[in-house]
Amino acid sequence: MMIKIEWANSTFAKTNVMTSFNQIDFNAQKALIRVDFNVPVDEFGRVTDDSRIKAALPTITAVLKKNGAVILMSHFGRPKGGVNLKYSLKPIAEHLSELLTIPVQFAADCIGQEAIAKCRNLKSREILLLENLRFYPEEEGGDESFAEKLSMLGDIYVNDAFGTAHRAHASTSIIAKYFRPERRVFGLLMGSEVESLERALISGQSPKLAIVGGAKVSSKIDVIEHLLGVVDEIIIGGGMAYTFSKSQGGEIGKSMVEEDKLETAQSLLKKAVSKGVKIHLPIDSVNSTVFSDIEPASTTEMSHVPTNQMGLDIGPESIAKFVKIIKDSKTIIWNGPMGVFEFGFYQNGTLSIAQAIAKATREGAFSLIGGGDSVAAINQFGLEDKVSYVSTGGGAMLEYLEGKKLPGIAAMED
């Protein structure tokens, strides 16, 4: 059966039935919304980065506008399956209340009599946040009984937590079975995430480019393997580039290298050739004698890093080459920095790539940024509003790029 699903601003043909958020009548209904409020806090419990909370606001406010009641559930930190007030969501409820400028009620448990009573008494246009799901080991264990108890708290299940979509936890995948297909739906954030990934990987225009950086080849093997069947070109940067360089006989000094992945790197390069995909490696390297934010000791060819130095960023020739490739691309996926951008002396490669992606986006390309470091970089450089989409799910996006079926998404299929 083919149907059309309307998400945020687009329409996709899907083979599986998923109800559109915009089709749900939330009037006088209690929406049980799985959000990702696992945000960083300081020693006093104050939120230091509320971007994940803000990302959930469109879904929350949309339900309220439709005269629905909102029941929020989330995990927070790693309390190891027991009550630990250090990981209580109560301060998050207070922060959310400030963002929305309306009261947010709080239940000191996510199941049990208090939670049941507060959910039962919740009126339309009111909000309730449940206590940390991970106070129960059954959450991470994907326990069906726990999921069923959670399901009894709401009339409609809304999954808006893309950041946990790769986990088969009780509240992210198991719970969906307790709601009829027309009573379970992606939230606006989750819909936008899936829409953007589908566009980048499937329906986007060519030439398609993937920029893959980061420290280790081992963490990106499956990503590169899958992308070889999706994109036209791949740029490799970051620490992993030195493993590729050494696999081709390069001298990389004290640079990061995975000796046990040299053959893997060679194999990936050969597969790329067989599939007609161009893999671009850095030409030059900006080097230091120590892993610290001090002035570079040298800029050399990537394959000739001095024995007493380590590469911490790509050099100007690499930047020029990569910027041109980005300029000529119509679809761009970026996962992983080009160097140690946290150090001012070694951020030029990552900054230049970010600026080039922003410019390409301005000229009509579709750009998707994902992965913790890439998102941190694009935010640090103030370019998050200059690209098409910034993903909120690091691990989830990585597994999606690997071609895996995410449990939180699969559970919503009929």
LINVENFEN-V116238 format. One record per backbone hydrogen bond with DSSP energy under -0.5 kcal/mol. CO is the residue of the C=O (numbers start at 1). NH is the residue of the N-H. Records with the same first field share a line. If there is no record, write none. Layout:
# LINVENFEN-V116238
CO=NH / NH
This chain:
# LINVENFEN-V116238
1=3
3=14
4=6
5=7 / 12
7=10
10=7
12=5 / 14
14=3
16=18
17=414
19=186
20=23 / 24
21=24
24=26
26=29
29=31 / 69
30=32 / 155 / 156
31=33 / 71
32=34 / 158
33=35 / 73
34=160
35=37
37=39
40=48 / 49
42=45
46=42
50=54
51=55
52=56
53=56 / 57
54=57
56=60
57=61
58=62
59=63
60=64
61=65
62=66
63=68
64=67
67=28
68=125
69=31 / 71
70=72 / 128
71=33
72=130
73=35
74=133
81=137
84=87
85=88
89=93
90=94
91=95
92=96
93=97
94=98
95=99
96=100
97=101 / 102
103=105
105=129
107=131
109=131
112=116
113=117
114=118
115=119
116=120
117=121
118=122
119=122
123=126
126=70
127=105
128=72 / 130
129=107
132=135
133=136
134=81
136=139 / 140
137=141
138=143
139=142 / 170
143=147
144=148
145=149
146=150
147=151
148=152
150=153
151=154
156=32 / 158
157=159 / 185
158=34 / 160
159=187
160=162
161=164
162=165
164=167
165=408
167=169
169=172 / 173 / 174
170=175
173=176
174=177
175=178
176=179
180=183
181=19 / 184
183=157
184=19
185=159
187=191
188=192
189=193
190=194
191=195
192=196
193=197
194=198
195=199
196=200
197=201
198=202 / 203
199=204
207=330 / 331
208=232 / 233
209=333
210=212 / 235
211=213 / 335
212=237
214=240
217=220 / 221
220=224
221=225
222=226
223=227
224=228
226=229
227=230 / 231
232=278
233=210
234=280
235=212
238=241
239=242 / 243
240=243 / 244
241=245
242=246
243=247
244=248
245=248 / 250
246=249
250=252
251=305
252=255
257=259
258=261
259=262
261=265
262=266
263=267
264=268
265=269
266=270
267=271
268=272
269=273
270=274
271=275
272=276 / 277
273=276
277=279
278=234 / 280
279=281
280=236
283=302
284=315
285=287 / 300
286=312 / 313
287=297 / 298
288=310
290=292
292=294
298=287
300=285
301=304
303=251
306=254 / 309
309=254
310=288
312=340
313=286
315=319
316=320
317=321
318=322
319=323
320=324
321=325
322=326
323=327
324=328
326=329
330=366
331=209
332=368
333=211 / 335
334=370
335=213
337=214
338=238
339=341
340=343
342=344
343=346
344=347
347=351
348=352
349=353
350=354
351=355
352=356
353=357
354=358
355=359
356=360
357=361
358=362
359=363
360=365
361=364
365=367
366=332
367=389
368=334
369=391
371=375
372=376
373=377
374=378
375=379
376=380
377=381
378=383 / 384
379=382
383=386
384=387
389=369 / 391
392=394
393=397
394=398
395=399
396=400
397=401
398=402
399=404
400=403
404=406
406=409 / 410
407=411
409=412
410=413
